Each structure stands twice: as C-alpha cells, then as structure tokens.
Amino acid sequence: MHEGGWSIERGEAGDWKFVAPSGEAIATEPRHPVTGDTLAWLQEWAEERGLDLGPDANLPLWDGTRPDYDLAVAGLLAQG
C-alpha cells in the first residue's frame, strides 16, 4: 500500500513497474546516462555546487538512542 495512489506492480517478465496515481507507468531508465568514471563525475558535480564530499560526508550523527516518538508526534500535530 502506498500513499497518494502510487503503486509498484510486478510485470509478466518478473520486472517491476512503478505507476503514478494517474495510471501512467514511470520510466525505469535513469534520467542521466551512466558515466564511465562515476567517482570523478560525482566529485566534479559536488565541486560545481561548492559541496565538500569528504570521507565523513555521509556519516550519520545518530548515537543509537531510541527516538522520542511522543515529541515527534506532538511536533507533527502542532503543524497540523
């Protein structure tokens, strides 16, 4: 079950089809062609945008403690 009418369906060949609420199938091909040197492409892309993608760029800051769900729900309800 997906929110907003989006769905994933299994095709006859066993492949997956992503379907918009309008019933239109979403293309499964990437929007950008795959490059030969993906790392070099990513570094260039980041530099063009002034991003520092060092070894700690994707390091999570979560310390493993249980989230405060009461606080999270109260915050969402306050937005409502």
N, C-alpha and C positions, 0 to 999 in steps of 0.2 A: 504494500500500500504506500503510495507516495502522495504528498501534499500537493494541492493545486492541480490535480489531474494529470501530472506527468507519470509515465509508466515505462517499464522495461519489459519487453516481450522476447520470447525465445523464437527464433526463426526456424524454418523447416530443416535447414542445414546445421542447426545447433548454434548458430551465431546469435548475438544479442542485438536487439533493435530498441533504440530509445525513442519514445513517442511523446510529442508535445501535447498539451491539452486540446489543441485544435485537431489532433489526429495525424498531424504531419510527422513523418519519421525524421529524426535528426541525423545528419551525416556522421558517419563514424570515422571518416578520414580526418587527420589533423589539419588545422587551418593553415599551418605553415609547413613547408617541406622540411623533412629531417635533413640536417646538415651532416657533413662528413665528420667534423670535429665539434661535437656538441659542447664540450667544455669551453673551447675557445669562443664559440658563439655566445654562450652564456656570460662569459667574462666580458666580452665586448658589449653585450646588451646591458649589463649592470653598469659598466663604466659610462656608457652614454647617458644613463639615468642618475649618475652620481651615487650609486649604491656600493656599499662595501660588503662583498660576499666572501668574507674570510672563513676560516675553518669553524668558527663559532656562530656563523650567521643563522643556522637552523637549530641551535642548541636550546632546548626548552628550559624555561626558568622555573617550572613546576617542581616542587620539592617532594612530591608524593603524598602530601597530606590530603585528607578527604575534603572535597569541596563543601562549602556552606550552602547547601541547597535551599534552606529557608531564606537566606539572604538573596540568593539568585532569583527565586520565585517572587519574593517581595519586590525586588527591583523591576522585574518584568511586569508585575501587576501595576506598579506605580507609573509605568509608561503608558498604560492602557487606556 
